[in-house]
């Protein structure tokens, strides 16, 4: 579970000192900034086109963002860093970091919590005042950090021409989701060129997007393009480099839901605006300039919630061979797959079993069953599938 350490306290102190009206500095921050947060949250989730121009230059919106969206965003990126396994190669050494669409350096703050070497950060965003908020907080969190701020739109070639050299870590949180679909330079081509020019040998790329159909499929498009066009290895969430099984399936999407401990002020703000951000929900893609790990056909990413139908337990997984549905008798699932039964969506775990074709409607789908399964509704390789019998009433 991600640990934000002293970050929430630093955010609160900055907001109280610099972004709260003097007459209200002794009032509870949740009370002072809840109205702006409710408005900002509504604009984010319902009609981003209605966001006022330069909204992140307004102190009330900057304050609400720092108090609520920075802790949740930093916790999300920290979780991705920790669970993807890329931190082993990042700790204990100086890192050149590029934070694209950085806002108040949310993703960089997460990296600062996860690593211990000096950070030399280049942040790019159209809202300089928001970046300055993040710069002030980062330098309190990590006094050994250096920060260079670049103002500008990421889609403007002149902005990226200001980048200097190569970077060990490239971060982009909630950037691709906002990329216009109608553009002369699709996001995947833009990112391919950027990584070719600016990712250092052995470097790591961390992309995080909302847990929405659109956000997930934008990452899938990027994934498919980079697998074909670059030598980078997919580290997470995928277990192999085969075509994504959801690339042509717009009905489903790949996202995670993970536990976290909400900071006190996030809890108070949730209560004030009628939300409950009790879990972290996100889509992500981590790539690295390194050889792929050996394939393990027992290792899966959990990509669906637990389902029960009658006496059958089912859960969707994704592994080296693509998407499979794990199926076991309901009363036996806890014994044969205890970790899978209790897993969070997005967990990676070993699921002992064997491949099988499972019945689905009038057809079948790739399945995964315990090594010595009790009878389940398995479709034979040929011929008409057997008629499933209803379980007896109890």
Helices and strands as residue ranges (DSSP letters): H 7-14, I 15-19, G 22-24, H 29-46, G 48-50, G 55-57, H 59-64, I 65-70, H 71-84, G 86-89, E 95-100, H 106-114, E 119-125, H 128-141, E 146-151, H 157-160, E 167-173, G 176-178, H 187-198, E 199-209, H 213-229, E 233-236, E 256-259, H 264-273, E 279-288, E 299-302, E 307-309, E 312-319, E 322-329, H 330-336, H 338-342, E 348-350, E 354-360, E 363-369
